[in-house]
Amino acid sequence: MSGPEAPDGRAEFLRDALAGLSGRPKTLPGKYLWDETGSDLFDRICAHPDYYPTKREIALLPRVASEVAALVGPGVSVVEFGSGASRKIRTLLDALEAPAAYLALDISGAYLEAAIARLAPDYPNVAMTPVCADYSKPVRLPPGAARPPILGFFPGTSIGNFTPEQAGGFLGRARETLGPSHFLVGADPTRDPARLRRAYGESGGLMAALHLNLIARMNRELGSDFDPDNFHHEARLADDPFRVEAHLVANRAASYRLGERTIRFADGESIRTDTSHKYAPDLFRALAAAQGWEPVRLWVDDDSGFSLHLFRAP
Ligand SMILES: C[S@@+](CC[C@H](N)C(=O)[O-])C[C@H]1O[C@@H](n2cnc3c(N)ncnc32)[C@H](O)[C@@H]1O
């Protein structure tokens, strides 16, 4: 086991939390949202009518999968980044001709193991490898687990959690990880404020629960004493570049202990817990091209503009 759930991961979590909560504005890296509870909450968010990205991508995916299958050919090893519940991969595996392997990479270790245990019996001819890793750092696949031809898969809106500079870094690292390959990546350009507020601010209170769980996780794993009842969740739209930010806002001034430090909050001060950049196709293609990914095909959902990009690295 590696990642924040491992004992060495806890020291990194404490370092990142201290650094983020000592800055102005206060931040916490979004990757810590993803413990087992966070992953479970996200699965419920995906099923909620307000959360449009999952529905729009699922509507687009069958057509995309059959065209990708024709382009990449038989015997592919698929490597998914941030695989979560490993639901969308079923559409891809069903469309591909005799896929050889599926490597599911996620930071949420226990949830990842359970998702692969559910998936594997339905695909007895596909070698399944769960890889607990943090894709904000360089990732090496287990030797021999993925053989060419290789198809990378990064669905959902996860690329949006990166700033343009960080997205470039991720796309460059993915090229190193995958080697010569195709890469199917989702990107969401939606700018409709009402739709974004519903998806990221409401979703039946599940978004608030996902972000507030980060405080519970910090208290449990790092021994801090933050009062979860003193925070509420807000989704805020921001520009340059256009994005949705998740904030946990303090209802009143308070001080809490974290490691050896005291973290002070003014009344109304917030912690930014995640960011979702909305990447238009042209901008995203340019970011990928700068990292050596050649555009092959682009599919766009009529309703939301949600895009699936297929790239190739020779
Ligand atoms: C928004 S969910 C998307 C899940 C799924 N791919 C989908 O499209 O429905 C993000 C997923 O990426 C994982 N994740 C987030 N940050 C990560 C990181 N730095 N390294 C590896 N996995 C990460 C989370 O655990 C979660 O399963």
The ligand as an SDF file (V2000), in Angstrom:
LIG
                    3D

 27 29  0  0  0  0  0  0  0  0999 V2000
  -13.6940   12.9240   -9.6070 C   0  0  0  0  0  0  0  0  0  0  0  0
  -13.2800   11.2560   -9.2940 S   0  0  0  0  0  0  0  0  0  0  0  0
  -13.4890   10.5080  -10.9020 C   0  0  0  0  0  0  0  0  0  0  0  0
  -13.6950    9.0160  -10.8520 C   0  0  0  0  0  0  0  0  0  0  0  0
  -13.9050    8.3490  -12.2220 C   0  0  0  0  0  0  0  0  0  0  0  0
  -12.7000    8.4360  -13.0160 N   0  0  0  0  0  0  0  0  0  0  0  0
  -15.0550    8.9790  -12.9680 C   0  0  0  0  0  0  0  0  0  0  0  0
  -14.8270    9.5530  -14.0260 O   0  0  0  0  0  0  0  0  0  0  0  0
  -16.2030    8.8630  -12.5070 O   0  0  0  0  0  0  0  0  0  0  0  0
  -11.5210   11.3600   -9.1660 C   0  0  0  0  0  0  0  0  0  0  0  0
  -10.8490   10.0330   -8.9350 C   0  0  0  0  0  0  0  0  0  0  0  0
   -9.4360   10.2340   -9.0300 O   0  0  0  0  0  0  0  0  0  0  0  0
   -8.8010    9.7740   -7.8570 C   0  0  0  0  0  0  0  0  0  0  0  0
   -7.6870   10.7100   -7.5760 N   0  0  0  0  0  0  0  0  0  0  0  0
   -7.7860   12.0150   -7.2190 C   0  0  0  0  0  0  0  0  0  0  0  0
   -6.5630   12.5710   -7.1020 N   0  0  0  0  0  0  0  0  0  0  0  0
   -5.6750   11.5630   -7.3850 C   0  0  0  0  0  0  0  0  0  0  0  0
   -4.2540   11.5010   -7.4290 C   0  0  0  0  0  0  0  0  0  0  0  0
   -3.4960   12.5820   -7.1630 N   0  0  0  0  0  0  0  0  0  0  0  0
   -3.6640   10.3300   -7.7710 N   0  0  0  0  0  0  0  0  0  0  0  0
   -4.4360    9.2290   -8.0440 C   0  0  0  0  0  0  0  0  0  0  0  0
   -5.7810    9.2210   -8.0060 N   0  0  0  0  0  0  0  0  0  0  0  0
   -6.3970   10.3810   -7.6900 C   0  0  0  0  0  0  0  0  0  0  0  0
   -9.8570    9.7760   -6.7740 C   0  0  0  0  0  0  0  0  0  0  0  0
   -9.6010    8.8420   -5.7600 O   0  0  0  0  0  0  0  0  0  0  0  0
  -11.1190    9.4550   -7.5680 C   0  0  0  0  0  0  0  0  0  0  0  0
  -11.3340    8.0750   -7.6770 O   0  0  0  0  0  0  0  0  0  0  0  0
  1  2  1  0
  2  3  1  0
  2 10  1  0
  3  4  1  0
  4  5  1  0
  5  6  1  0
  5  7  1  0
  7  8  2  0
  7  9  1  0
 10 11  1  0
 11 12  1  0
 11 26  1  0
 12 13  1  0
 13 14  1  0
 13 24  1  0
 14 15  1  0
 14 23  1  0
 15 16  2  0
 16 17  1  0
 17 18  1  0
 17 23  2  0
 18 19  1  0
 18 20  2  0
 20 21  1  0
 21 22  2  0
 22 23  1  0
 24 25  1  0
 24 26  1  0
 26 27  1  0
M  CHG  2   2   1   9  -1
M  END
$$$$
